[in-house]
Amino acid sequence: NMVKVVESNTTGVLKTFSMFMGCSSLTNVCYMDVSATTDTRWMFTNCTSLLTSDVYNTSNAIDISNMYRGCSSLLAAPPLRTNRVYDALSTFEGCTSIKRVPLMSFPIVVNVDGMYYNCINVESGALDLYNALLPRASEIGHASTFYNCGSNTPTGRAELAQIPAGWKHV
């Protein structure tokens, strides 16, 4: 019962809110044009079999909160376009299979709380994202952004040790 989405025509769709939420058989998303989408909240939440997602052109997204939350099989966090993102709350929370946190630009984000919460197998990238967000730290909600992020890997633990407590505690 494996499901794969290939070239879904979502051109012009403004909201993909909860579109695939809870689709536990969904394994791959090959291409989706979400360039006009402003709201991708909960789009893939709890798609526990999702391995890959080629949803990258989120150039108009304002809210990506919980987009991949609970996608425990997701192998890589997609490098989303985040220049207009205002809210990234728990975007990848519980994505326990991802190995790397991609460096993304968040020039106007106000909330990254729990973004990589319990991403326990991350090996790298958390420190780079933290350093990129640091200049705006006083303007951004960042509680638990990196809670347990990389705690199962030696390199992840080393990065986590360099991130201040306020970014990794509830």
C-alpha positions as CSV (number, residue, x, y, z in Angstrom):
1,N,0.0,0.0,0.0
2,M,2.7,2.5,-0.9
3,V,1.6,5.7,-2.5
4,K,3.6,8.1,-4.6
5,V,2.5,11.5,-5.8
6,V,4.0,12.4,-9.1
7,E,3.7,15.9,-10.7
8,S,0.5,16.9,-8.9
9,N,-1.0,20.0,-10.6
10,T,-1.3,22.5,-7.7
11,T,-0.4,25.5,-9.8
12,G,-2.1,28.6,-8.4
13,V,-3.3,26.9,-5.2
14,L,-3.1,29.4,-2.4
15,K,-3.5,26.9,0.5
16,T,-2.3,23.3,1.0
17,F,-3.3,23.3,4.6
18,S,-3.6,19.7,5.9
19,M,-3.6,18.4,2.3
20,F,-1.9,15.0,3.0
21,M,-2.2,15.1,6.8
22,G,-2.1,11.6,8.3
23,C,-1.6,9.8,4.9
24,S,0.4,7.0,6.5
25,S,0.9,5.2,3.2
26,L,2.4,8.2,1.4
27,T,6.0,7.4,0.6
28,N,7.2,9.9,-2.0
29,V,6.2,13.3,-3.4
30,C,8.1,13.8,-6.7
31,Y,7.0,17.3,-7.7
32,M,4.3,19.7,-6.6
33,D,4.1,23.3,-7.8
34,V,3.3,25.2,-4.6
35,S,4.9,28.4,-5.8
36,A,1.7,30.4,-5.3
37,T,0.9,28.7,-1.9
38,T,1.0,30.9,1.1
39,D,-0.2,28.4,3.7
40,T,1.4,24.9,3.9
41,R,0.6,24.3,7.6
42,W,0.1,20.6,8.5
43,M,0.6,19.7,4.8
44,F,2.3,16.3,5.5
45,T,1.8,16.0,9.2
46,N,2.0,12.4,10.4
47,C,2.8,11.0,7.0
48,T,4.9,8.4,8.8
49,S,6.0,6.5,5.7
50,L,7.0,9.6,3.7
51,L,10.6,9.1,2.6
52,T,11.2,12.0,0.2
53,S,9.5,15.2,-0.6
54,D,10.4,17.4,-3.6
55,V,8.2,20.3,-2.5
56,Y,10.8,23.1,-2.6
57,N,9.4,26.1,-4.3
58,T,7.6,27.6,-1.3
59,S,8.7,31.1,-2.3
60,N,5.3,32.6,-1.4
61,A,4.8,30.6,1.8
62,I,4.1,32.6,4.9
63,D,3.2,29.8,7.2
64,I,5.1,26.5,7.1
65,S,4.3,25.5,10.7
66,N,4.0,21.7,11.3
67,M,4.4,21.1,7.6
68,Y,6.4,17.8,8.1
69,R,5.7,17.3,11.8
70,G,5.8,13.6,12.7
71,C,7.2,12.4,9.3
72,S,9.4,10.0,11.1
73,S,10.7,8.2,7.9
74,L,11.6,11.4,6.1
75,L,15.2,11.0,5.0
76,A,16.1,14.7,4.4
77,A,14.6,18.0,5.4
78,P,13.8,19.7,2.1
79,P,15.7,23.0,1.6
80,L,12.5,25.1,1.5
81,R,12.4,28.6,0.1
82,T,11.7,30.6,3.2
83,N,12.2,34.3,2.4
84,R,8.6,35.2,3.1
85,V,8.0,32.7,6.0
86,Y,6.6,34.3,9.1
87,D,5.9,31.2,11.1
88,A,8.0,28.0,11.1
89,L,6.7,26.5,14.3
90,S,7.5,22.7,14.6
91,T,8.1,22.4,10.8
92,F,10.2,19.2,11.2
93,E,9.3,18.2,14.7
94,G,9.6,14.5,15.2
95,C,11.4,13.8,11.9
96,T,13.6,11.3,13.5
97,S,15.2,10.0,10.3
98,I,16.6,13.3,8.9
99,K,20.4,13.5,9.0
100,R,21.0,17.1,8.1
101,V,19.4,20.5,8.9
102,P,19.6,22.5,5.6
103,L,20.6,26.1,5.9
104,M,17.6,28.3,5.0
105,S,17.2,32.0,5.0
106,F,14.5,33.4,7.4
107,P,14.7,37.2,7.0
108,I,11.2,37.9,8.5
109,V,10.4,34.8,10.5
110,V,9.0,35.4,14.0
111,N,8.6,31.9,15.2
112,V,10.9,28.8,14.9
113,D,9.7,27.2,18.2
114,G,10.3,23.5,18.1
115,M,11.3,23.5,14.4
116,Y,13.7,20.6,14.8
117,Y,12.3,19.2,18.1
118,N,13.3,15.6,18.6
119,C,15.1,15.2,15.3
120,I,17.4,12.9,17.2
121,N,19.4,11.5,14.3
122,V,20.6,14.8,12.8
123,E,24.4,14.7,12.2
124,S,25.0,18.3,11.0
125,G,23.5,21.7,10.1
126,A,21.8,22.7,13.3
127,L,24.7,24.9,14.4
128,D,24.7,26.6,11.0
129,L,21.0,27.4,11.2
130,Y,21.3,28.6,14.7
131,N,24.2,30.9,13.7
132,A,22.1,32.2,10.8
133,L,19.1,33.0,13.1
134,L,21.2,34.4,15.9
135,P,21.3,38.0,14.7
136,R,17.5,38.1,15.0
137,A,17.2,36.0,18.1
138,S,15.6,38.8,20.1
139,E,12.8,39.1,17.5
140,I,12.2,35.4,17.1
141,G,10.3,32.8,19.3
142,H,12.9,30.1,19.5
143,A,12.0,27.9,22.5
144,S,12.9,24.2,21.9
145,T,14.0,24.9,18.3
146,F,16.7,22.3,18.6
147,Y,15.4,20.2,21.5
148,N,17.1,16.8,21.3
149,C,18.2,17.7,17.8
150,G,21.1,15.3,17.0
151,S,21.1,13.7,20.4
152,N,21.6,10.2,18.9
153,T,24.7,11.1,16.9
154,P,28.2,12.1,18.1
155,T,28.4,15.1,15.6
156,G,24.9,16.1,16.4
157,R,25.6,16.1,20.1
158,A,28.7,18.2,19.5
159,E,26.7,20.8,17.6
160,L,23.9,20.7,20.2
161,A,26.4,21.4,23.0
162,Q,27.3,24.7,21.2
163,I,23.7,25.9,21.0
164,P,22.5,27.9,24.1
165,A,19.9,26.3,26.4
166,G,17.1,28.7,25.4
167,W,17.1,27.2,21.9
168,K,17.0,23.6,23.0
169,H,14.8,23.4,26.2
170,V,11.1,23.4,26.7
